[in-house]
Amino acid sequence: GQAMAMFAAMGDAVDAAGSDCGKLAASLDATLDAHGEFLASAKRWKGNAAMDQKAEAWMQAHMDDVMPHVMKVATAGQTCTGQPAFDAVMKRFAEL
């Protein structure tokens, strides 16, 4: 539910921004903000073996649905990496 919605929103942010890295960074930032409660909840469980296992199983089960969105962000990263706003939001995402 919430994880899929977040990944889909990230893919949509890439689609909406086109080649505008500033717009993309702002949209991705807003997506992380919008899903802040879910991300905070997920972070609280990080390191809990049972939850890590559940998260891994979910990722495996939904890989085909998640990957197109993740690949959009990765592809945009090839263009936008090195731009401060984009790098900042990617750092924020990496710290989740």
Secondary structure, 3 states (H helix, E strand, C coil): CHHHHHHHHHHHHHHHHCCCHHHHHHHHHHHHHHCHHHHHHHHHHCCCHHHHHHHHHHHHHHHHHHHHHHHHHHHHHHHHCCCHHHHHHHHHHHCC
